[in-house]
Amino acid sequence: MSFDKKKFLRNIPAVDKIMKNQEATELFEEFPREMVLNAVKLILDERRKKILNYGSSDQMNLDGVKLVNKEEIIQKIDQMKEFSLKRVINATGIIIHTNIGRAPLSENAVNAVIKAAKYYSNLEYDIATGNRGKRYTHVKSLLQDITGAESGIVVNNNAAAVLLCLSTFAKGYEVIISRGELIEIGGSFRIPEIMQQSGAKLVEVGSTNRTHIEDYKNAINEKTKMILKVHTSNYRVVGFTSEVGLDNLNKLAKDYKLPLLLDMGSGNFMPAEELGLKDEPTVQEEVLSGADIVTFSGDKLLGGPQAGIIVGKNIYIDTLAKNPLNRALRVDKLTLAALEATLKAYVLGDEATADIPVIKMLKMSEAELKNRADHVVRTVKNKCSVFELSVCKDSSQVGGGAYPLHNIPTYVVSLDSTPLSVNKFESLLRSLNPPVIVRIKKDRILFDMRTLLDDEVEILPDIICSLA
Ligand SMILES: *Cc1c(COP(=O)(O)O)cnc(C)c1O
């Protein structure tokens, strides 16, 4: 029997008619009339769309089309109240996970955001004089203190920082970069494309795995306005490689009076070894070794809000600040509030930075991770007995394109057998509120203890048992 679209469409009731029904009017005691009305409209709209897109596997009967009951309206109102952007629990072990929000903020940063959001502030107001102030003053001296740079400014993200630098100093001119550093980062940040947007012309030198100082030198001509060095954060060329160090590049740049721009990507203030990482200079060290301008993200290893931080010599930062493009890329007050609080922690020292979740996760000891895993397994076993759980050693990752080859030893809770298939169980975990994002390895579901926040360790056993 063929499906009679028109007949079904005709049977969709009128909004007014439903609103006069007892089913709807009873709801007016609980919800505002307009909310019920909007829910009914949405329900009818969806019904219309479903009929129009009818597929042979769809179940549809005329009574179902005609009736709108109370439960359906309440369900729709609940749906309308739900946010699209919502909290998830990160059990993936990837600390700076770009898809699920990169860096969670410290308690202090969150409180600063709330204050800045709720009240008026001296965002661009000099309280002492009553005159207009500059929004960058709130982080400038912190950036100077921490990095040792002469000055600093902040834009929306690091991609914007690189764009602003290239556009300001090399629009219509040439910028030299090593071929091995032409990177693409997730979310389509491609150095060549950014350079194109900035109006600067890219001059690639060297080969993918080896670049020498002569390669840079030979490429310099009267059109050259800048030398760019990019931290190849999400891949490594290993084996027969050679790159030109920052100090040598700096000498060359000075000889030819060219600014040297370093895009650090992650940008850590703490020595890498303290974070359990290796081979990575700090921002301070890069500033000291002579880069004129250094850019990095606020929400990677720094553990703050999304931002592109630019530090460097006064003459360059002042010029950047005056570029009209800077106005288009400027950070909002909520970002500034979170960034100031995060930077302050670095000035205050270890105890303060321990509250930055990214730092805390990186520094978490194996003993603490094992404790967490033991606690989760023990609690689940006490609460429900369907699952076979074990505590295993595994490895977490930094994420955010940083330290691609670096595995950090961790402890996981492994779900060794589930009532459903591993993939079904994984999607069930995602359907919870809040969704739990896990990793699957060798047909087992792993909950990495490193990326859980403290309170999440406490609620995880209940979450697991809710699926028993
Ligand atoms: C991550 C990264 C970027 C982009 O930074 P966003 O803050 O994501 O815009 C640029 N360059 C490098 C080297 C990076 O690692």
The ligand as a MOL file (V3000), in Angstrom:
LIG
                    3D

  0  0  0     0  0            999 V3000
M  V30 BEGIN CTAB
M  V30 COUNTS 15 15 0 0 0
M  V30 BEGIN ATOM
M  V30 1 C 47.8490 24.7020 18.0960 0
M  V30 2 C 48.7770 25.4440 17.2540 0
M  V30 3 C 48.3490 26.5800 16.5470 0
M  V30 4 C 46.9330 27.0550 16.6140 0
M  V30 5 O 46.6410 27.5410 17.8820 0
M  V30 6 P 45.1220 27.8400 18.3020 0
M  V30 7 O 45.2200 28.4340 19.6540 0
M  V30 8 O 44.4360 26.5280 18.2440 0
M  V30 9 O 44.5830 28.7850 17.2930 0
M  V30 10 C 49.2700 27.2450 15.7780 0
M  V30 11 N 50.5460 26.8230 15.6910 0
M  V30 12 C 51.0030 25.7360 16.3330 0
M  V30 13 C 52.4320 25.3360 16.1850 0
M  V30 14 C 50.1350 25.0060 17.1440 0
M  V30 15 O 50.5670 23.9190 17.8030 0
M  V30 END ATOM
M  V30 BEGIN BOND
M  V30 1 1 1 2
M  V30 2 1 2 3
M  V30 3 2 2 14
M  V30 4 1 3 4
M  V30 5 2 3 10
M  V30 6 1 4 5
M  V30 7 1 5 6
M  V30 8 2 6 7
M  V30 9 1 6 8
M  V30 10 1 6 9
M  V30 11 1 10 11
M  V30 12 2 11 12
M  V30 13 1 12 13
M  V30 14 1 12 14
M  V30 15 1 14 15
M  V30 END BOND
M  V30 END CTAB
M  END
